[in-house]
Amino acid sequence: MPAKKIDTLLDIWAALLLPLGREPLFANHMDLYRVIDSTSVGEVKWQSFTYEYTSNGQDDNSAPWKSDSYDIWYRDPCEVIHNLLAHSDLTSEMDFVPYREYNAANDQRRWQNMSGDWAWQEAVFIYVIVL
């Protein structure tokens, strides 16, 4: 995403947080880049590839973006997640098992993190298959 669009999204986010008396995590695209670059993910190297649009021959009205090439930079997501999960600092902060949490005062369900129905249903599905 271009830096200008990142800044626009961050401005929208800041405006939404203003009535709540909260501040966004990032001031601008440079602040976001700094945080990304400083995030420890072990020794996972940056990789890249170039992407170009290829037409199937049916596109007569060609948009300008279709003639450009785009550099895509990334770190292997599997390696990144592996390294993040290996941090013992995070152990107490993560829910490895889905759960359903209720407010004792009004018996109303609380929704957060691994308390969603999808995680619960997947765990039940896996449990049934294992049995």
C-alpha positions as CSV (number, residue, x, y, z in Angstrom):
1,M,0.0,0.0,0.0
2,P,1.4,3.4,-0.8
3,A,2.6,5.5,2.1
4,K,0.1,8.2,1.4
5,K,-2.8,5.7,1.7
6,I,-1.3,4.3,4.9
7,D,-1.3,7.9,6.3
8,T,-4.9,8.4,5.2
9,L,-6.0,5.2,7.0
10,L,-4.0,6.2,10.1
11,D,-5.7,9.6,10.1
12,I,-9.1,7.9,9.9
13,W,-8.2,5.6,12.7
14,A,-7.0,8.6,14.8
15,A,-10.3,10.4,14.2
16,L,-12.3,7.4,15.3
17,L,-10.2,7.1,18.5
18,L,-10.4,10.8,19.4
19,P,-13.9,10.6,21.0
20,L,-12.7,7.7,23.1
21,G,-9.8,9.7,24.4
22,R,-7.3,7.2,22.9
23,E,-4.4,7.5,20.5
24,P,-3.5,5.4,17.5
25,L,-0.6,3.0,17.7
26,F,1.2,4.7,14.8
27,A,1.6,8.4,14.0
28,N,2.3,8.0,10.3
29,H,3.6,5.5,7.7
30,M,7.2,6.1,8.9
31,D,6.3,5.2,12.5
32,L,4.6,2.0,11.2
33,Y,7.6,1.1,9.1
34,R,9.9,1.6,12.2
35,V,7.8,-0.7,14.3
36,I,7.7,-3.4,11.6
37,D,11.4,-3.2,11.0
38,S,12.1,-3.4,14.8
39,T,9.8,-6.3,15.4
40,S,11.9,-9.3,16.4
41,V,11.1,-12.4,14.3
42,G,14.4,-14.2,14.7
43,E,16.5,-14.5,11.7
44,V,13.7,-14.7,9.1
45,K,15.1,-13.1,6.0
46,W,13.2,-10.8,3.7
47,Q,12.3,-12.3,0.3
48,S,10.8,-10.6,-2.7
49,F,9.3,-11.3,-6.1
50,T,8.0,-9.1,-8.9
51,Y,4.4,-9.3,-10.1
52,E,3.1,-8.2,-13.4
53,Y,-0.5,-8.4,-14.7
54,T,-0.9,-10.9,-17.5
55,S,-3.9,-10.6,-19.8
56,N,-5.9,-13.6,-21.1
57,G,-6.3,-11.6,-24.4
58,Q,-9.9,-10.5,-23.7
59,D,-9.0,-7.2,-22.2
60,D,-9.2,-4.4,-24.8
61,N,-9.6,-1.5,-22.3
62,S,-6.3,-1.7,-20.5
63,A,-5.9,0.2,-17.2
64,P,-2.5,1.9,-16.6
65,W,-1.8,-0.3,-13.6
66,K,-1.9,-3.4,-15.8
67,S,1.3,-2.4,-17.6
68,D,3.4,-1.8,-14.4
69,S,5.3,-4.4,-12.4
70,Y,5.2,-4.5,-8.6
71,D,7.9,-5.6,-6.1
72,I,6.4,-7.7,-3.3
73,W,8.5,-8.0,-0.2
74,Y,7.7,-10.4,2.6
75,R,9.0,-12.7,5.3
76,D,8.0,-16.3,5.3
77,P,4.8,-16.2,7.4
78,C,5.3,-19.8,8.7
79,E,8.8,-19.0,10.0
80,V,7.6,-15.7,11.5
81,I,4.8,-17.4,13.4
82,H,7.1,-20.2,14.5
83,N,9.6,-17.7,15.9
84,L,6.9,-15.6,17.6
85,L,5.4,-18.6,19.3
86,A,8.9,-19.6,20.5
87,H,9.1,-16.5,22.6
88,S,8.5,-17.5,26.2
89,D,7.5,-13.9,26.9
90,L,4.3,-14.5,25.0
91,T,3.3,-17.8,26.7
92,S,1.2,-16.2,29.4
93,E,-0.4,-13.8,26.9
94,M,-1.8,-16.4,24.5
95,D,-4.8,-18.7,24.6
96,F,-4.0,-22.0,23.1
97,V,-7.4,-23.5,23.8
98,P,-10.7,-21.9,22.7
99,Y,-13.1,-21.1,25.5
100,R,-16.5,-19.5,26.1
101,E,-16.5,-16.8,28.8
102,Y,-19.6,-15.4,30.4
103,N,-20.3,-12.5,32.7
104,A,-21.4,-14.0,36.1
105,A,-23.6,-11.0,36.9
106,N,-25.9,-11.2,33.8
107,D,-24.8,-14.5,32.1
108,Q,-24.0,-12.5,29.0
109,R,-21.3,-13.9,26.7
110,R,-18.0,-12.0,26.4
111,W,-16.3,-12.1,23.0
112,Q,-12.5,-11.7,22.6
113,N,-9.5,-13.6,21.4
114,M,-10.1,-17.3,21.3
115,S,-13.6,-17.0,22.7
116,G,-15.2,-16.9,19.2
117,D,-17.4,-19.6,17.8
118,W,-15.1,-20.5,14.9
119,A,-12.2,-21.5,17.2
120,W,-14.6,-23.4,19.4
121,Q,-16.2,-25.3,16.5
122,E,-12.8,-26.2,15.1
123,A,-11.6,-27.6,18.4
124,V,-14.8,-29.6,18.8
125,F,-14.4,-30.9,15.2
126,I,-10.8,-32.0,15.8
127,Y,-11.8,-33.6,19.1
128,V,-14.5,-35.6,17.4
129,I,-12.1,-36.8,14.6
130,V,-9.5,-37.8,17.1
131,L,-11.9,-39.9,19.1
